[in-house]
Amino acid sequence: MNLDDPVLKALFGADTGRRVYDCWAGLVNTPDFHKPTAWRSRVPELCALDHVGHNGGSVRTSLEMMHIAKFFGSLSLDLRDVPGLGHARLLSLIDNSGFDDVLTRVAKAESYCAVCITEPDCGSDLRAMKTTAVRVDGGYQITGRKQYISRLRQADYYLVFAMVEGAGRGLTIFLIPAAADGLKVSDISAGGLRGCSWGALDLSDVLVPKCHTLGGEGQGSSLFSKHFSFWRCMMASAALGTAQSALSKARDRMSVRQSFGGVIGRFTHLQQEYAKHASRVHMAWLLVVSAASRIDKQCCSYVDAAMAKAESVEYAIGAVRWCQLMHGANGYSDDCGLIKMLDDLLGLSVADGTTDVLRGQVARGLLGEQLYLQSLGRNEATESLMRERQLW
């Protein structure tokens, strides 16, 4: 990176662009480089990029946020959490001024939110969720275990998905302070994406006031759909930024690495592979652009976001894997950085919806609810997270 890079000014403006550069220069080659909280605390205005209410300023469009996410992904996939409100954006999707204080704190880099959905026996099958909220005077008492959750150690608020006892199968989201009684955090060692913690959250009779319910009982599914349509596009953008960084490394190496009397870039099999992966990464980016544009137009985008995230991450994995092999032994070294990119992308292929599950959601939107229900062995109609999507 250099201070005169026009990308910095185009994405952030002159002042913030300079602070982003200074942050990069101060953190590069240090353990904190891959920690989102280190960046957010040094350049706090990055946290407010998608916050409508911050200082009365204009919020960035979804498409602009995708460009910014791709930029940070090109530096490190761990930095996918740097720009914007992150999962606190869920709080902005409902008409409740009671959450304004939390949103303002997040937008100023004073707070951080973790979303808690996955459980030991519940990943994609949300019907299997066992975390339960029991109605009590003034609110709810929540018990359960969330597992494989990112950001627990960094967050001071948890957005916990649970089933309300006696309220049917609908999900409900609760905002719970990390300091609340009855919470216990434990760590799980991760193979990648180590810039934030990864672990489990045990909830034992945690009391949550009714005012900390997001949108009321049973509104979790619709809020999930809206938020994760945006979030999955952000993750897709970051993954493509990582892939572009790897392909840039490969292009440079093809121009300087000598073998058999000349640079290896003259070998047509390498040229063909480079062209293939560059084309796929660009095609995936066009999917992201299309999905983000639909979000900005307030069109249903759940299917488009699932498509963009699934294919972007898979194309990125393929590109980085090829770049790593093309580098030979050097590609397996920590100094090269490609192994970290690959490990991080493998983590992202599971996080926020696995590739197979997301492709299943795309098929659900394209082929209709009946075939989807048959694939699960279900006969009854269910509330769908998306409308049927016509691509042509």
C-alpha positions in Angstrom: 0.0 0.0 0.0 1.1 3.6 -0.6 -0.4 6.9 0.5 -0.8 8.1 -3.0 -2.9 5.0 -4.0 -6.0 6.5 -5.7 -8.1 3.6 -4.3 -7.7 4.9 -0.8 -9.0 8.4 -1.7 -11.8 6.9 -3.8 -13.0 4.6 -1.0 -12.5 6.7 2.0 -11.8 10.3 1.1 -8.5 12.1 1.7 -8.6 12.4 5.5 -9.8 8.9 6.3 -7.7 7.4 3.5 -4.6 8.9 5.2 -5.6 7.4 8.6 -6.2 4.0 7.0 -2.7 4.2 5.5 -1.2 5.3 8.8 -3.0 2.4 10.5 -1.6 0.0 8.0 1.9 1.3 8.3 1.7 1.1 12.1 0.3 -2.4 12.2 1.9 -4.2 9.3 4.3 -7.0 10.4 2.9 -6.9 13.9 0.5 -9.4 15.6 -2.2 -6.8 15.7 -2.4 -6.4 11.9 -5.0 -9.1 11.6 -7.1 -7.9 14.5 -10.2 -6.0 13.4 -10.5 -4.3 16.8 -7.0 -2.8 16.4 -8.1 -1.2 13.1 -11.5 -0.1 14.4 -10.0 1.6 17.5 -7.3 3.5 15.4 -9.7 4.6 12.6 -13.1 4.7 14.4 -14.9 6.4 11.6 -14.7 3.2 9.6 -17.3 1.7 12.0 -19.9 4.2 11.1 -19.8 3.8 7.3 -23.2 2.1 7.2 -24.8 3.8 10.2 -27.6 6.1 9.1 -27.8 8.0 12.3 -24.1 8.8 12.9 -23.6 12.5 13.0 -26.5 13.0 10.6 -24.2 11.9 7.8 -25.2 10.0 4.7 -24.8 6.3 4.9 -22.7 4.4 2.3 -24.7 2.4 -0.2 -24.5 -1.4 -0.1 -22.4 -1.4 -3.3 -20.0 1.1 -1.8 -19.7 -1.1 1.3 -18.8 -4.1 -0.9 -15.9 -2.2 -2.5 -14.7 -1.3 1.0 -15.0 -4.9 2.2 -13.1 -6.1 -0.9 -10.3 -3.7 0.0 -9.9 -4.9 3.5 -10.2 -8.5 2.3 -7.2 -7.8 0.0 -5.2 -6.9 3.1 -6.4 -9.8 5.3 -9.6 -11.8 5.4 -9.5 -11.3 9.2 -10.2 -7.6 8.5 -13.6 -8.4 7.0 -15.0 -7.1 10.3 -13.4 -3.7 10.1 -15.8 -1.6 8.1 -19.3 -0.8 9.3 -21.5 -1.8 12.2 -21.0 -5.6 11.6 -23.7 -7.7 13.2 -24.9 -4.6 15.2 -26.5 -3.7 11.9 -29.4 -6.0 13.0 -30.3 -3.4 15.5 -30.8 -0.8 12.8 -33.3 -2.9 10.9 -36.1 -2.4 13.5 -38.0 0.7 14.6 -36.8 0.9 18.2 -35.0 3.9 19.5 -34.1 1.9 22.6 -31.1 0.5 20.7 -29.8 3.9 19.6 -27.2 4.0 22.4 -25.7 0.7 21.4 -25.6 1.6 17.7 -23.9 4.8 18.5 -21.3 3.1 20.7 -20.6 0.6 17.9 -20.4 3.4 15.3 -17.8 5.1 17.5 -15.7 1.9 18.0 -16.7 1.8 21.7 -18.7 -1.4 21.4 -18.7 -4.6 19.4 -21.4 -7.2 18.8 -21.3 -11.0 18.2 -24.2 -12.9 16.7 -25.0 -16.2 18.3 -26.9 -18.7 16.2 -25.0 -22.0 15.8 -25.4 -24.7 18.5 -23.7 -28.1 19.1 -26.7 -29.9 17.3 -28.0 -27.0 15.2 -26.3 -25.3 12.3 -28.2 -24.8 9.1 -31.3 -26.6 10.5 -32.7 -23.8 12.7 -35.7 -25.9 13.7 -33.3 -28.0 15.8 -32.4 -25.0 17.9 -32.5 -25.8 21.6 -31.7 -22.5 23.2 -35.0 -21.5 24.8 -36.5 -18.3 26.1 -39.1 -18.6 28.9 -41.4 -15.7 29.5 -41.1 -14.2 33.0 -42.2 -11.0 34.6 -40.7 -8.1 32.7 -38.9 -10.2 30.1 -37.4 -13.6 29.4 -35.2 -16.2 31.0 -32.8 -17.8 28.4 -31.0 -21.1 28.7 -28.9 -22.9 26.1 -25.5 -23.3 24.5 -24.2 -21.5 21.4 -21.1 -23.0 19.8 -18.6 -22.1 17.0 -19.3 -18.4 17.6 -16.9 -15.7 16.4 -16.0 -12.5 18.4 -17.2 -13.6 21.8 -14.1 -12.3 23.6 -14.1 -9.0 21.7 -17.9 -8.3 22.0 -19.6 -6.5 24.8 -23.0 -7.4 23.4 -24.4 -10.7 22.1 -27.3 -11.0 19.6 -28.7 -14.4 20.7 -31.2 -16.3 18.6 -33.6 -18.5 20.6 -37.0 -20.2 20.5 -39.6 -18.7 22.8 -41.4 -21.4 24.8 -45.0 -21.7 23.7 -44.6 -19.3 20.7 -44.3 -21.9 17.9 -41.3 -22.4 15.7 -40.4 -18.8 15.0 -37.0 -17.5 16.0 -36.6 -14.5 18.3 -33.4 -12.4 18.7 -32.3 -11.0 22.1 -29.7 -8.3 22.8 -27.7 -9.5 25.8 -24.8 -7.6 27.4 -21.7 -9.7 27.8 -21.6 -8.8 31.5 -25.0 -10.3 32.2 -25.3 -12.9 34.9 -25.5 -16.5 33.8 -23.1 -16.3 30.8 -20.0 -18.3 30.3 -17.5 -18.0 27.4 -15.1 -20.8 26.4 -12.6 -20.8 23.6 -12.3 -23.2 20.6 -9.1 -23.4 18.6 -9.7 -22.5 15.0 -7.7 -23.4 11.8 -8.0 -19.9 10.4 -9.6 -16.5 10.8 -7.7 -16.0 14.1 -8.0 -12.2 14.2 -11.1 -12.7 16.4 -11.9 -15.3 19.0 -13.9 -18.4 18.3 -15.7 -20.4 21.0 -18.9 -21.3 22.8 -21.4 -19.3 24.9 -23.3 -21.0 27.7 -26.5 -19.3 28.9 -27.9 -20.4 32.3 -31.2 -18.7 33.2 -30.0 -15.4 31.8 -32.6 -12.7 32.5 -33.3 -10.4 29.5 -35.8 -7.5 29.7 -38.5 -7.4 27.1 -37.2 -4.2 25.6 -34.1 -6.1 24.5 -36.1 -8.2 22.1 -35.4 -7.3 18.5 -38.7 -6.7 16.6 -40.8 -8.9 18.9 -41.3 -12.6 19.2 -41.0 -14.7 16.1 -39.4 -11.9 14.0 -35.9 -13.5 14.0 -36.3 -15.2 10.6 -37.2 -12.0 8.7 -34.5 -10.0 10.4 -32.0 -12.8 9.6 -33.0 -12.7 6.0 -32.5 -8.9 5.7 -29.3 -8.8 7.6 -27.5 -11.8 6.2 -28.4 -10.8 2.6 -26.1 -7.8 3.2 -23.6 -9.6 5.4 -23.1 -12.5 3.0 -22.4 -10.0 0.2 -19.8 -8.3 2.5 -18.2 -11.7 3.2 -18.2 -12.5 -0.5 -16.5 -9.2 -1.3 -13.8 -9.8 1.3 -13.1 -13.2 -0.1 -12.7 -11.8 -3.6 -10.4 -9.2 -2.2 -8.2 -12.0 -0.8 -8.3 -13.9 -4.1 -7.3 -10.7 -6.0 -4.4 -10.2 -3.7 -3.3 -13.8 -4.3 -3.6 -13.5 -8.0 -1.5 -10.3 -7.9 1.2 -12.2 -6.1 1.0 -14.9 -8.8 1.2 -12.4 -11.6 4.3 -10.8 -10.1 6.0 -14.2 -9.6 5.2 -15.2 -13.2 7.2 -12.2 -14.3 10.3 -12.7 -12.2 10.7 -16.4 -11.4 13.2 -18.0 -13.6 13.0 -21.7 -14.7 14.4 -23.6 -17.7 16.0 -20.5 -19.2 13.3 -17.9 -18.7 10.5 -16.6 -16.6 7.8 -19.1 -15.8 5.1 -16.7 -17.1 5.9 -17.8 -20.6 4.5 -21.2 -19.9 1.0 -21.3 -21.5 -0.4 -23.7 -18.9 0.2 -21.1 -16.2 -1.2 -18.4 -18.4 -4.4 -20.4 -19.0 -4.8 -21.1 -15.3 -4.3 -17.5 -14.4 -6.8 -16.4 -17.0 -9.3 -19.0 -15.7 -9.1 -18.0 -12.1 -9.0 -14.2 -12.8 -12.2 -14.7 -14.9 -14.0 -16.6 -12.2 -13.1 -14.0 -9.6 -14.4 -11.3 -11.8 -17.6 -13.2 -12.6 -18.1 -13.7 -8.8 -17.6 -10.0 -8.3 -20.3 -9.2 -10.8 -22.7 -11.5 -8.8 -21.9 -9.4 -5.7 -22.5 -6.1 -7.6 -25.8 -7.4 -8.8 -26.9 -8.6 -5.3 -25.7 -5.3 -3.7 -27.6 -3.3 -6.3 -30.8 -5.2 -5.5 -30.3 -4.5 -1.8 -29.9 -0.8 -2.5 -33.1 -0.9 -4.6 -34.8 -2.7 -1.6 -35.5 -5.7 -3.8 -35.6 -9.2 -2.4 -32.0 -10.3 -2.4 -31.8 -13.4 -0.2 -31.2 -15.8 -3.1 -28.8 -13.4 -4.9 -26.7 -13.0 -1.7 -26.6 -16.7 -1.1 -25.4 -17.2 -4.7 -22.8 -14.5 -4.4 -21.4 -15.8 -1.1 -21.3 -19.4 -2.1 -19.7 -18.9 -5.5 -17.3 -16.1 -4.5 -15.8 -18.1 -1.7 -15.4 -21.2 -3.8 -13.9 -19.4 -6.7 -11.6 -17.6 -4.2 -10.5 -20.9 -2.7 -9.7 -22.3 -6.1 -7.7 -19.2 -7.1 -5.7 -19.1 -3.9 -5.0 -22.8 -4.0 -3.7 -22.5 -7.5 -1.5 -19.5 -6.6 -0.1 -21.5 -3.7 0.8 -24.4 -5.9 2.2 -22.1 -8.6 4.6 -20.6 -6.0 6.1 -24.1 -5.3 7.8 -24.6 -2.0 7.7 -20.9 -1.3 3.9 -21.0 -1.4 3.9 -23.3 1.6 5.9 -20.9 3.7 4.3 -18.7 6.3 6.2 -15.7 4.9 4.5 -16.1 1.5 1.1 -15.7 3.2 -0.9 -17.9 0.8 -1.5 -20.7 3.3 -3.0 -18.2 5.7 -5.3 -16.9 2.9 -6.4 -20.5 2.1 -7.0 -21.4 5.7 -9.0 -18.2 6.2 -11.1 -18.9 3.1 -11.8 -22.4 4.2 -13.2 -21.0 7.5 -15.4 -18.5 5.6 -16.8 -21.4 3.4 -18.4 -22.6 6.6 -19.2 -19.4 8.4 -22.4 -17.5 7.7 -23.8 -20.4 5.6 -21.9 -23.3 4.2 -21.5 -23.5 0.4 -23.8 -26.5 0.0 -26.5 -25.0 2.2 -26.3 -21.7 0.3 -26.6 -23.4 -3.0 -29.6 -25.2 -1.6 -31.2 -21.9 -0.8 -30.5 -20.7 -4.4 -32.2 -23.9 -5.7 -35.1 -23.2 -3.3 -35.6 -19.8 -4.7 -35.2 -20.9 -8.3 -37.2 -24.2 -8.2 -39.8 -23.4 -5.7 -40.8 -24.3 -2.1 -42.3 -27.7 -2.9 -39.1 -29.4 -4.2 -37.2 -27.8 -1.3 -39.6 -29.3 1.3 -39.4 -32.7 -0.4 -35.6 -32.6 -0.2 -36.0 -32.2 3.6 -38.7 -34.9 3.9 -41.3 -32.3 4.9 -44.8 -31.9 3.7 -46.1 -28.9 5.6 -45.8 -25.4 4.3 -43.2 -23.2 6.1 -42.4 -19.5 6.2 -40.0 -18.9 3.4 -37.0 -16.5 3.8 -37.2 -15.6 0.2 -39.5 -15.1 -2.7 -39.2 -17.2 -5.8 -36.5 -15.7 -7.9 -36.5 -15.5 -11.7 -33.1 -15.0 -13.2 -34.3 -14.8 -16.8 
